[in-house]
Amino acid sequence: MRKVLLVRYGEIAVKTWRFRKQLEKLLLRNILKGLEKEGMHHIKGRIEDGRIIIDELKDEQESKIIDVVRRVFGVKSLSPSIEITFRNIQEIVQVAEDLWREHVKGKSFAIRCRRVGKHDFTSKDVEKSIGIALAKYAREIDLKNPEIELYVEIRGDRAYLYREIIPGPGGLPLGSEGRALALVSGGFDSPVAAWLVMKRGVKIDFLTVSLAGELDLAPSLKVITYLAERWEIGYNPRIFIVHAESLVKAIRERVRKEVWNIVYKKALYYIADQVCRRFRGYRAMVTGDVIGQVSSQTLDNLFSTSQGLVTPIIRPLAGFDKDEIVDLARKIGTYDLSMEVSEYCAVFAERPKTWSTPEEVMIEFYKIKKVVDEMINKNISIVSLDEAKILIEALKHRTVMTDLRAEDVPDGAVILDVRPRRDFKLRLDSKDVKIVECSIDDVFRIVESLGRDKTYIVYCSSPLVSRYIASKLREGGYTAYSLVL
């Protein structure tokens, strides 16, 4: 008698015999690699018919092993179990009685048995025999609504006895379906989209586009590293970082305002497509697009922005609504991290078009294509998961990341209200405060005319935009903060 972890898979079992064997080996490999990454190098496993058994489940490591295995794609469920080798049904009954008599005291219970192989007894015989043995300790046997369910799984001459079934993510083992590149901004949608494609056995590398320098890079990398470290067990992904501050400037200066967001999306697709083609091995790119959620994701605009790409686009969230996406973000653990990510709205028009033609989008995109190509050639960094974590720690301690917010407005300050749409007028109690309403593009011209002897407070409906502008003013030698209301 020994304690093991009984691991079940679902979809793998319906594959052809040869492919099933490959998937079983890959699943076991991913499980063991995940355990090795957590320092458990001695753990061994074996493949039974329809099950994977992780041997020697020691009490001090049980919770750690379970936490890893329950996150491996391809695992449908798992159960810490007592494994015995038996010669007859009486031996199973005796072990069950010794094991569970204390658990059923004063409670209602039911026995559930599953059996594989040839035996001189049935599953019902096992349930009935164990039920009779335990009935004298319990309040009653209740097959419909018991307080405790106890399980026996019999496979050949071995029986597995367990009390709980822990769900896994299901799907296919990671690596069984090749590799794709996921565009991840750090918000709710794109990490969930990447997770759903991982679940189908696809190894995911990540591409994130930084529009506001280190201010939006750190939050995005936090989401990516969490997603990869917690869920991408069995694979060490690459992370492509595109430094795209010049893209914002080019779009605002050269592109018609009503198609800013559409051309920006076209630029994202183009960048991802070029990365996939240059680095090879990618069978698709993955996005968090949801049909109709925002103006750039109407069916017309998705059609227009997708034209001319070589790499196929997978949109696993196309038919989801926001509540469903948020629920999934909570399930996979990215919700709190995504809540910290601010949208950089400087490339989103106040009244964007909800439809476009491929020709129109391509004409506008060609106005900035040279800038985008230069970014791809010069402004892409490739980091590993460990390097990304080091980068996050380094950014944490940068002054510009921690010392930009102002909760009080000092007397004599100049507030730069750069909101594209002003639903209300700013009114503050501070004395001699000057409020200047302006666009993002006019900020430097205005502060240059007002001088360096003033304190500038930037206010925007997007905190990320206000912090970014304040950081750029500081780089120019001005005293600047981002206003927090």
VENUR-V772594 format. One record per backbone hydrogen bond with DSSP energy under -0.5 kcal/mol. CO is the residue of the C=O (numbers start at 1). NH is the residue of the N-H. Records with the same first field share a line. If there is no record, write none. Layout:
CO: NH / NH
This chain:
2: 83
3: 57
4: 6 / 81
5: 7 / 54
6: 79
7: 52
8: 76 / 77
10: 13
11: 14
12: 15
16: 20
17: 21
18: 22
19: 23
20: 24
21: 25
22: 26
23: 27
24: 28
25: 29
26: 30
27: 31
28: 32
29: 33
30: 34
31: 35
32: 36
33: 37
34: 38
35: 40
36: 39
39: 41
40: 43
44: 55
46: 48 / 53
48: 50 / 51
50: 9
51: 48
52: 7 / 54
53: 46 / 55
54: 5
56: 58
58: 61 / 62
59: 62
61: 65
62: 66
63: 67
64: 68
65: 69
66: 70
68: 71
69: 72
71: 73
72: 75
74: 10 / 76
75: 170
76: 168
77: 8
78: 166
79: 6
81: 4 / 83
82: 161
83: 2
84: 159
88: 91 / 92
89: 93
90: 94
91: 95
92: 96
93: 97
94: 98
95: 99
96: 100
97: 101
100: 104
102: 105
104: 107 / 139
107: 139 / 140
108: 147 / 148
109: 142
110: 150
112: 152
114: 154
116: 156
122: 126
123: 127
124: 128
125: 129
126: 130
127: 131
128: 132
129: 133
130: 134
131: 135
132: 136
134: 137 / 138
137: 106
140: 109 / 142
148: 110
150: 112
151: 162
152: 114 / 154
153: 155 / 160
154: 116
155: 158
157: 86
158: 155
159: 84
160: 153
161: 82
162: 151
164: 166
165: 167
166: 78
170: 74
172: 201
173: 176
175: 178
178: 203
179: 283
180: 182 / 205
181: 286
182: 184 / 207
183: 185
187: 191
188: 192
189: 193
190: 194
191: 195
192: 196
193: 197
194: 198
195: 199
196: 200
197: 200 / 202
198: 201
199: 172
201: 175 / 177
203: 180
205: 182
206: 240
207: 184
208: 210 / 242
209: 211
210: 244
212: 215
213: 216 / 217
214: 218
216: 220
217: 221
218: 222
219: 223
220: 224
221: 225
222: 226
223: 227
224: 228
225: 229
226: 230
227: 231 / 232
228: 232
231: 233
232: 235
235: 237
237: 385
238: 206 / 240
239: 241 / 383
240: 208 / 242
241: 243 / 381
242: 210 / 244
244: 247 / 248
245: 249
246: 250
247: 251
248: 252
249: 253
250: 254
251: 255
256: 259
257: 260
258: 353
259: 263
260: 264
261: 265
262: 266
263: 267
264: 268
265: 269
266: 270
267: 271
268: 272
269: 273
270: 274
271: 275
272: 276
273: 277
274: 278
275: 279
276: 280 / 282
281: 179 / 283
284: 181
285: 314
286: 183
290: 293
294: 297
295: 298
297: 292
298: 302
299: 303
300: 304
301: 305
302: 306
303: 307
304: 307
306: 309
312: 285
313: 315
314: 287
315: 318
317: 320
318: 291
321: 325
322: 326
323: 327
324: 328
325: 329
326: 330
327: 331
328: 332
329: 333 / 334 / 335
334: 338
335: 339
336: 340
337: 340
338: 341
340: 342
343: 345
344: 347
345: 348
347: 349
349: 352
357: 361
358: 362
359: 363
360: 364
361: 365
362: 366
363: 367
364: 367
365: 368 / 369
368: 372
369: 373
370: 374
371: 375
372: 376
373: 377
374: 378
375: 379
379: 243 / 381
381: 241 / 383
383: 239
384: 388
385: 389
386: 390
387: 391
388: 392
389: 393
390: 394
391: 395
392: 396
393: 397
394: 397
395: 398
398: 401 / 402
399: 402 / 403
404: 482
406: 484
408: 410
410: 413
413: 415 / 434
414: 416 / 457
415: 417 / 436
416: 418 / 459
417: 438
421: 423
430: 433
431: 412
433: 435
434: 415 / 436
435: 437
436: 417 / 438
439: 442
440: 443
442: 446
443: 447
444: 448
445: 449
446: 450
447: 451
454: 456 / 479
455: 414
456: 458 / 481
457: 416
458: 483
459: 418
461: 463
462: 465 / 466
463: 467
464: 468
465: 469
466: 470
467: 471
468: 472
469: 473
470: 474
471: 475
472: 476
473: 478
474: 477
478: 480
479: 456
481: 458
482: 406
483: 485
